Amino acid sequence: MSPTTPYRSTSSVTDAEPTSTKPDAIAARIRAAILEHRLSPGAKLTEAQLCEVFGVKRGPIRQALALLATDRLVDLEPNRGAFVASPSLQEVHEVFEMRRIVELAVVERVCSAHPGGRRLKGIGESIRRERKAFDARDFPSWIRLSGEFHTALAALTGNTVLCDCLNGLVARSTLISALYESPGRSPCSFDDHAAILAALEAGRAAEAAELMTHHLQALELRMLDRPARAAVDLHEVFGPRTAATPR
């Protein structure tokens, strides 16, 4: 991917490809379910159920779970199986420490390269969709869009390594919020996003950096200690589908 190619966060992939049985497509659908809080931290990902849901044999399921384990969204435990990861409080602090480092660099680069530009206007439209999803009580879309604000800003830097890094951090942050936040809420505020965008559009780098720092600190502090809900019906999570023929 060239530096000018818009970055597409894999966390925005939803169930739009229900018939695909490739491991990466299966992983994308499981990832979306995790990031949209349809799968809670600690939930057991039973291979047999996943085979039924996706209409495949165990090979593609195991490959998909391995991909998710690489992203640290799934824990693979010997003799026990696969579980949605359950981040510790220490990991919460470490993830948000890294996010502050990376996202302050993003703000500085975006402010100098795109003050008031058309691509920033596109991010403004994303914030409007985020607010609309919240007003409609469409929490899965709201959660996804709140994360995409951050990855969309990173995409404006043209640095694909930075994008990959932040995409992973945002994915883990969303997983953490599923564990520590009340169900049906996202701690990532579209009002904060709008204020950050306004500072960027005005070219006020110091103000944008201060707002981003406060936003990420508030996001971290609002995560409360809540037990994970491990029981899950994978058929219910992914909805009724016509399973493909196992192969």
Secondary structure, DSSP 8 states (H G I E B T S, - for coil): --TTS----GGG--SS-TT--SHHHHHHHHHHHHHTTSS-TT-EE-HHHHHHHHT--HHHHHHHHHHHHHTTSEEEETTTEEEE----HHHHHHHHHHHHHHHHHHHHHHHHH-TT-HHHHHHHHHHHHHHHHHHTT-HHHHHHHHHHHHHHHHHTTT-HHHHHHHHHHHHHHHHHHHHHS-TT--S--HHHHHHHHHHHHTT-HHHHHHHHHHHHHHHHHT-----------HHHHH---------
